[in-house]
């Protein structure tokens, strides 16, 4: 049994015991964190990627005595990757399970859970939601350790219009077409991509929005090819993306492709076929230059813990959980009693930069500093976790390309290149 499997069993037993006890005092009860993520459906991989990293950090915290003696435990809220299920899952986590904070949601279900989160004042630190709907959602409990789609869309346009970011033999696009599935998580990219191409001196020749779930996209592909594109930016779920690319290939298209984070993974290559997607460009968040050594250490640690390689959203989850755990500890040490409102304030307290603060990169480092009476500034795997007034961060992006049946990073677009 892997360390993760053992830890997950222990946490599940701990949760069951706490719930069964019922009469335990608040100081003895575990601190419940909700995982508001898809664990079933076509986006189940998101929950599968996030939970073991969160679990690893929880075990680090619990092994060091917990938060004032209280262990961190998790409650799953399966959003199924859709709005309605996300609403139901959020309501149960908030009202029934009484979670103290949320890891999640994703862009797919944020619109269904937004009002519940804000109205109940539940701090959320999502490692997965890039949706622009979150850009200005709230200023007190909304935080994320993943950049906004506004930045992701800008990174796509920056790379597609500048050959230095396209790897050896790459050619800048001059007549792109944008194809976007009509779902909230995908439409979030539309305006940032179109506007950013224009900002970088290239106009999008055609924008095509299409209905998800269709068995064929021949008509939409023909509309796109009528604009004679040298590249197509495709923003859709993996299944629809594979159908669009297949229909384009069948129609004789041999231009470039650029996809978003949803398709920049090994599963998409397997789904669509390596020959079909060869040469396709993709996008992923990457570590800042200062965080690269930290990332290597994290990758080694996670491999030893779970037996697996770090997957998409893994680094973001590491930062999300460390911020939550350090905020919980700081809150408990300052106030003795943790509330949702006080926790939200301490999320900023442990992550904001400031003169005289001690920079830390893990819960263990942060705990040591806090117990020494120091104020801390958490620095993450994705770079400084310096939340703006709306809980957003900035980060660099890696430009990836399918070569020889696998994704490889061909360039990094630094955060300052997206201004």
C-alpha positions in Angstrom: 0.0 0.0 0.0 1.4 3.4 -0.9 1.8 6.2 1.6 -1.1 8.0 0.0 -3.4 5.0 0.3 -2.5 4.5 3.9 -3.0 8.2 4.6 -6.3 8.4 2.8 -7.5 5.4 4.9 -6.4 7.1 8.1 -8.1 10.3 7.2 -11.3 8.5 6.3 -11.3 6.7 9.6 -10.6 9.9 11.4 -13.5 11.6 9.8 -15.9 8.7 10.5 -14.8 8.6 14.2 -15.3 12.3 14.5 -18.7 12.3 12.9 -19.8 9.3 15.0 -18.7 10.9 18.3 -21.0 13.8 17.7 -20.6 15.1 21.3 -16.9 16.1 21.0 -16.1 19.7 21.7 -15.1 22.0 18.9 -11.5 22.0 20.1 -11.3 18.3 19.8 -13.2 17.9 16.5 -11.1 17.7 13.3 -11.0 20.8 11.0 -12.9 19.8 7.9 -11.8 21.1 4.5 -14.1 20.6 1.6 -12.7 19.4 -1.7 -15.2 21.0 -4.1 -14.1 19.3 -7.3 -15.2 16.8 -10.0 -14.6 13.2 -8.9 -16.9 11.6 -11.5 -17.6 12.5 -15.1 -15.1 13.5 -17.9 -13.3 15.9 -15.5 -12.8 13.3 -12.7 -9.1 13.6 -13.4 -9.1 17.0 -11.8 -10.2 15.6 -8.4 -7.8 12.7 -8.8 -4.9 15.1 -9.4 -5.7 17.4 -6.6 -6.7 15.1 -3.7 -3.5 13.2 -3.1 -1.4 16.4 -3.0 -3.8 18.0 -0.5 -3.7 14.7 1.5 0.1 14.9 1.5 0.1 18.4 3.1 -2.6 17.4 5.5 -0.5 14.5 6.7 2.5 16.9 7.2 0.3 19.1 9.3 -1.3 16.3 11.3 2.1 14.7 11.9 3.4 17.9 13.4 0.5 18.1 16.0 -2.2 19.5 13.8 -3.7 22.9 14.3 -3.7 23.3 18.1 -4.1 19.6 18.4 -6.9 19.3 15.8 -6.3 17.3 12.7 -7.2 18.4 9.2 -9.6 16.1 7.4 -11.3 16.3 4.0 -14.8 16.0 2.8 -15.4 15.4 -0.9 -18.0 17.5 -2.7 -18.3 15.9 -6.2 -19.3 18.6 -8.7 -19.3 16.1 -11.5 -17.8 19.0 -13.6 -21.2 20.6 -14.1 -23.0 23.7 -12.6 -26.0 22.0 -11.0 -24.1 19.3 -9.2 -21.6 21.9 -8.1 -24.4 23.8 -6.4 -25.6 20.8 -4.6 -22.1 19.7 -3.6 -21.3 23.2 -2.3 -24.5 23.5 -0.3 -23.8 20.1 1.5 -20.2 21.0 2.3 -21.2 24.4 3.6 -24.4 23.7 5.4 -24.2 20.0 6.4 -20.5 19.2 6.7 -19.7 22.7 8.0 -16.4 22.9 6.4 -14.0 25.6 7.4 -12.6 26.2 3.9 -12.7 24.9 0.4 -10.1 23.6 -2.0 -11.9 24.3 -5.3 -14.1 24.8 -7.2 -13.2 24.5 -10.8 -14.2 26.9 -13.6 -16.8 24.4 -14.6 -18.9 24.7 -11.5 -17.9 28.1 -10.0 -21.0 29.9 -11.3 -23.2 27.4 -9.4 -21.4 27.7 -6.1 -20.3 31.3 -6.1 -23.2 32.8 -4.3 -23.2 30.1 -1.6 -19.5 30.6 -1.0 -19.8 34.4 -0.8 -23.0 34.6 1.2 -21.8 32.1 3.8 -18.3 33.7 3.9 -16.5 30.4 3.3 -12.8 30.9 2.3 -12.0 29.2 -0.9 -8.4 28.8 -2.2 -8.9 27.1 -5.6 -6.0 25.6 -7.4 -8.0 24.9 -10.5 -10.4 27.8 -11.4 -9.0 30.1 -14.1 -12.4 31.4 -15.1 -12.6 35.2 -15.6 -15.8 35.1 -13.6 -13.6 34.9 -10.6 -11.4 37.9 -11.6 -13.7 40.3 -9.6 -16.0 37.9 -7.7 -15.2 39.1 -4.2 -12.6 40.7 -2.0 -12.9 38.8 1.2 -13.1 35.0 0.8 -12.1 34.3 -2.9 -8.5 33.3 -3.5 -6.8 31.2 -6.2 -3.3 29.8 -6.7 -3.8 29.4 -10.5 -3.7 32.4 -12.9 -6.8 33.8 -14.4 -7.8 32.7 -17.9 -7.3 36.3 -18.8 -3.6 35.7 -18.4 -3.8 32.2 -19.9 -5.5 33.6 -23.0 -2.9 36.3 -23.2 -0.1 33.7 -23.0 -1.6 31.8 -25.9 -1.8 34.9 -28.1 1.7 36.0 -27.0 3.3 32.7 -28.0 1.3 32.2 -31.2 2.4 35.6 -32.5 6.1 35.4 -31.5 8.2 32.6 -32.9 10.7 32.7 -30.0 8.0 31.0 -27.9 7.2 28.3 -30.4 10.3 26.2 -30.3 12.7 25.2 -33.1 11.2 25.7 -36.5 8.1 27.5 -35.1 6.5 30.2 -37.2 4.4 33.1 -35.8 0.8 33.0 -36.8 -0.6 35.8 -38.9 -4.2 34.7 -39.6 -5.6 32.8 -36.6 -9.1 31.4 -36.1 -10.6 31.0 -32.6 -13.0 28.1 -31.9 -14.7 28.0 -28.5 -17.2 25.6 -27.0 -20.2 27.3 -25.5 -19.8 26.4 -21.9 -18.8 28.8 -19.0 -15.4 27.4 -18.4 -14.5 27.6 -22.1 -16.1 30.9 -23.0 -14.1 32.5 -20.2 -11.1 32.3 -22.6 -12.8 33.9 -25.6 -12.5 37.6 -24.9 -9.0 37.5 -23.5 -7.6 35.5 -26.4 -9.3 37.7 -29.1 -8.3 40.9 -27.4 -4.7 39.8 -26.7 -4.1 38.8 -30.4 -5.1 42.3 -31.3 -2.8 43.8 -28.6 0.1 41.8 -30.1 -0.7 43.1 -33.6 -2.7 40.2 -35.1 -6.4 40.2 -35.7 -8.4 37.0 -35.2 -9.9 36.2 -38.7 -12.9 34.4 -37.3 -14.4 33.5 -34.0 -16.6 30.4 -34.0 -18.6 29.3 -30.9 -20.0 25.8 -31.1 -22.3 23.5 -29.1 -20.6 20.9 -26.9 -21.6 17.3 -27.2 -22.2 17.1 -30.9 -21.1 13.9 -32.7 -19.5 15.9 -35.5 -18.3 19.4 -36.1 -17.9 19.3 -39.9 -19.9 22.5 -40.5 -18.0 24.5 -37.9 -14.7 23.3 -39.2 -15.7 24.3 -42.8 -16.6 27.7 -41.5 -13.2 28.0 -39.8 -11.3 26.8 -42.9 -13.1 29.3 -45.1 -11.1 32.0 -43.3 -7.9 30.3 -44.5 -6.2 30.2 -41.1 -2.6 29.4 -40.5 -3.4 28.4 -36.9 -6.5 27.5 -34.9 -6.9 28.2 -31.2 -9.2 25.4 -29.9 -10.9 25.9 -26.5 -13.1 22.9 -25.6 -13.3 19.8 -23.5 -11.1 16.9 -24.6 -13.8 14.9 -26.4 -15.1 17.8 -28.4 -11.5 18.9 -29.2 -10.7 15.5 -30.6 -13.7 15.6 -32.9 -13.0 19.1 -34.1 -9.4 18.1 -34.9 -10.4 14.9 -36.6 -13.0 16.7 -38.8 -10.3 19.4 -39.7 -7.8 16.7 -40.7 -10.4 15.0 -42.8 -11.1 18.3 -44.5 -7.4 18.7 -45.4 -6.4 21.3 -42.8 -2.6 21.2 -42.1 -2.1 24.4 -40.2 -1.2 24.8 -36.5 -3.2 24.2 -33.4 -3.1 25.7 -29.9 -5.1 24.3 -27.0 -5.6 25.2 -23.4 -4.7 23.4 -20.1 -7.7 21.0 -20.4 -6.0 19.2 -23.3 -2.4 19.7 -22.4 -2.0 16.3 -20.8 -1.1 12.7 -21.8 -4.7 11.6 -21.6 -5.6 13.9 -24.5 -2.9 12.5 -26.7 -4.2 9.0 -26.0 -7.8 10.1 -26.7 -7.2 12.0 -29.9 -4.3 9.9 -31.2 -0.6 10.9 -31.3 -0.5 11.3 -35.1 -3.5 13.6 -35.1 -2.2 16.0 -32.4 1.5 15.9 -33.4 2.8 19.5 -33.5 0.0 20.9 -31.4 0.8 23.6 -28.9 -0.5 23.6 -25.4 -0.4 25.7 -22.2 0.4 25.0 -18.6 1.3 27.1 -15.5 5.0 26.7 -14.6 7.2 27.6 -11.7 8.9 31.0 -11.6 12.6 31.0 -11.9 13.0 31.2 -8.2 10.7 28.3 -7.6 12.3 25.8 -9.9 14.4 24.1 -7.3 11.4 24.0 -5.0 9.5 22.3 -7.7 12.1 19.6 -8.2 12.1 18.9 -4.5 8.3 18.7 -4.5 8.3 16.3 -7.5 10.7 14.0 -5.7 8.7 14.2 -2.5 5.4 13.5 -4.2 6.9 10.6 -6.2 8.1 9.0 -2.9 4.7 9.7 -1.3 2.3 8.5 -4.0 4.3 6.6 -6.4 3.1 8.9 -9.2 4.4 11.9 -11.1 3.0 15.3 -10.3 0.1 16.0 -12.7 -1.6 19.2 -13.8 -2.8 21.4 -10.9 -0.5 19.5 -8.5 1.8 22.5 -7.9 -1.2 24.8 -7.5 -2.7 22.4 -5.0 0.5 22.3 -3.0 0.3 26.1 -2.7 -3.4 26.1 -2.0 -3.1 23.7 0.9 -0.1 25.3 2.4 -1.8 28.7 2.4 -4.9 27.2 4.1 -2.9 25.2 6.7 -0.6 28.1 7.6 -3.6 30.5 7.8 -5.4 28.0 10.1 -2.3 27.8 12.4 -1.8 31.5 12.4 -5.5 32.1 13.2 -5.4 29.5 16.0 -2.3 31.0 17.6 -3.7 34.5 17.4 -7.3 34.0 18.4 -7.5 30.6 19.9 -10.7 30.0 18.0 -10.9 29.6 14.3 -13.9 31.0 12.3 -14.4 31.3 8.6 -14.1 35.1 8.8 -10.9 35.1 10.8 -9.4 32.4 8.6 -10.0 34.5 5.5 -8.1 37.4 7.2 -5.2 35.1 8.0 -4.9 33.8 4.5 -3.7 37.3 3.5 -1.6 37.6 6.7 0.5 34.5 5.8 0.9 35.2 2.1 1.1 39.0 1.7 4.7 40.3 1.3 6.0 42.9 3.7 9.1 44.3 5.3 10.5 42.2 8.1 8.5 39.1 7.2 10.1 35.7 7.0 9.7 34.0 3.7 8.7 30.3 4.0 8.0 27.7 1.3 6.3 24.9 3.3 4.0 24.3 6.3 6.9 23.0 8.4 9.0 26.2 7.7 6.0 28.4 8.4 5.1 26.7 11.7 8.6 27.1 13.0 8.6 30.8 12.1 5.1 31.4 13.6 6.1 29.6 16.8 9.1 31.9 17.0 6.9 34.9 16.9 7.7 35.9 13.3 5.3 37.1 10.6 5.5 35.0 7.4 5.3 35.4 3.7 4.5 32.1 1.9 6.3 31.8 -1.4 4.9 29.1 -3.5 5.9 26.6 -6.2 4.2 28.8 -8.9 6.0 31.9 -7.5 5.1 34.5 -4.9 1.5 33.9 -3.7 0.9 37.7 -3.6 -2.9 37.9 -3.8 -4.3 41.1 -5.3 -7.3 42.8 -3.9 -9.5 40.2 -5.5 -7.5 37.1 -4.6 -5.7 36.7 -7.9 -2.1 35.8 -8.6 0.3 36.3 -11.5 2.5 33.5 -12.8 4.5 32.5 -15.9 3.2 30.0 -18.4 4.9 27.1 -20.2 4.3 26.6 -23.9 4.2 22.9 -24.6 4.2 21.0 -27.9 3.4 17.4 -28.8 6.5 15.8 -30.2 7.1 12.1 -30.7 3.8 11.3 -29.0 4.4 13.3 -25.8 4.2 16.8 -24.5 7.4 18.7 -24.1 8.0 22.3 -23.0 9.5 24.4 -25.7 9.4 27.8 -24.1 8.3 29.8 -21.0 6.4 33.0 -21.2 7.4 35.1 -18.2 4.7 37.0 -16.3 6.2 40.3 -17.3 5.8 39.4 -21.0 2.0 39.4 -20.5 1.7 43.0 -19.6 
